[in-house]
Amino acid sequence: MRCPFLRDEQVKSCQAAPFRKTLARSAAHGETERCSSPDHASCPVARHSHEAHPSPSRCPFLQETLVQFCAATPLPAYVPWSSSPEVRCTHDGHRFCELFLAAAGSAARGPARPPADPAEARVEVVAGVPMPGWLLYAENHTWLDPGEDGLWHLGVDAFLAQVMGAVERLAFLTVKGTVRPAVVLTVRGVDLTLVFPCTAPLVAANTRLRSSLDRLTADPYGRGWLFEVRSPAQGRGAKGGGAKGDAPGPRPGPGLRSGAPARDWMAAEVQRLTDLVHARFVAARGERAADGGRFAPDMLQYLEREEILRLFADLFPIPDLRRTS
């Protein structure tokens, strides 16, 4: 599924002109154009260029090219036409493009393909945590979006984002190869390692996050994505990557939840953290919570280094690296 803002255009330019200007065919005035008619012979630029094999019907210096551009940007730039799967605009990876997200607004949030259950196309709020129904959730609160074209996106869920609050630094531990994507998040000077449970060929890391870390927690399911990977089946050259005509959807591996089981698990996780906060930190300090309710967002700012490390190990564990997915 290509981006709805991707446009194809045929452009023309003059190879004999000292300053080349690309002109879109749709914007050209055919009745006044000389280049594609016998009137090109009256053009002084073409006449002075001394073409060895002139054509009587059209100018030999007229060059026509197929290009693409993004209609969502205020100043479109033409790029050579391409059908490469690595170009984000040509597959459903465009759903994570900043321009697309800004232009499409709330309509940008949705699954790569229409789900069988309409509930999976909605964003449910479970115990204060938004949960897109089309995502798969791992035990350490990372999510996976299996794209229709065999490309997956990975990120952190809103529960982890609420717990962390402000992230000071982000380091990508993996940038290429078939790996378990991993990052180090620095919060209050404490380095916290997060490893995704699935192994897959890495396509790209969202390195732009390092200069806009607020996106990681403010928009964890959109502009805060961390990795783009190719489905293992597609990486091995097999079918099953989700493209049209292939077997239905990728199989991301065990231990991932979706639908009602994921929502039940999230509600239990919120309660588990709340109980941990009361039992381990509040009661241990001889204090009493103000309302006895849900944990406070950005709660790590109230904890010491050792407390942060213990809490992170309990709630966001590193997967068993000996097991392959």
Secondary structure as GFF3:
##gff-version 3
##sequence-region A 1 325
A	DSSP	beta_strand	6	14	.	.	.	ID=ss1
A	DSSP	beta_strand	23	24	.	.	.	ID=ss2
A	DSSP	three_ten_helix	25	27	.	.	.	ID=ss3
A	DSSP	three_ten_helix	30	32	.	.	.	ID=ss4
A	DSSP	three_ten_helix	38	42	.	.	.	ID=ss5
A	DSSP	alpha_helix	44	49	.	.	.	ID=ss6
A	DSSP	beta_strand	62	70	.	.	.	ID=ss7
A	DSSP	beta_strand	79	80	.	.	.	ID=ss8
A	DSSP	three_ten_helix	88	90	.	.	.	ID=ss9
A	DSSP	three_ten_helix	92	96	.	.	.	ID=ss10
A	DSSP	alpha_helix	98	104	.	.	.	ID=ss11
A	DSSP	three_ten_helix	105	108	.	.	.	ID=ss12
A	DSSP	three_ten_helix	118	121	.	.	.	ID=ss13
A	DSSP	beta_strand	123	126	.	.	.	ID=ss14
A	DSSP	beta_strand	129	132	.	.	.	ID=ss15
A	DSSP	beta_strand	136	137	.	.	.	ID=ss16
A	DSSP	beta_strand	142	146	.	.	.	ID=ss17
A	DSSP	beta_strand	151	156	.	.	.	ID=ss18
A	DSSP	alpha_helix	158	164	.	.	.	ID=ss19
A	DSSP	beta_strand	169	172	.	.	.	ID=ss20
A	DSSP	beta_strand	178	179	.	.	.	ID=ss21
A	DSSP	beta_strand	182	187	.	.	.	ID=ss22
A	DSSP	beta_strand	190	195	.	.	.	ID=ss23
A	DSSP	beta_strand	200	205	.	.	.	ID=ss24
A	DSSP	three_ten_helix	207	211	.	.	.	ID=ss25
A	DSSP	alpha_helix	214	218	.	.	.	ID=ss26
A	DSSP	beta_strand	227	230	.	.	.	ID=ss27
A	DSSP	alpha_helix	232	235	.	.	.	ID=ss28
A	DSSP	alpha_helix	259	276	.	.	.	ID=ss29
A	DSSP	pi_helix	277	282	.	.	.	ID=ss30
A	DSSP	three_ten_helix	283	285	.	.	.	ID=ss31
A	DSSP	three_ten_helix	299	302	.	.	.	ID=ss32
A	DSSP	alpha_helix	305	315	.	.	.	ID=ss33
###
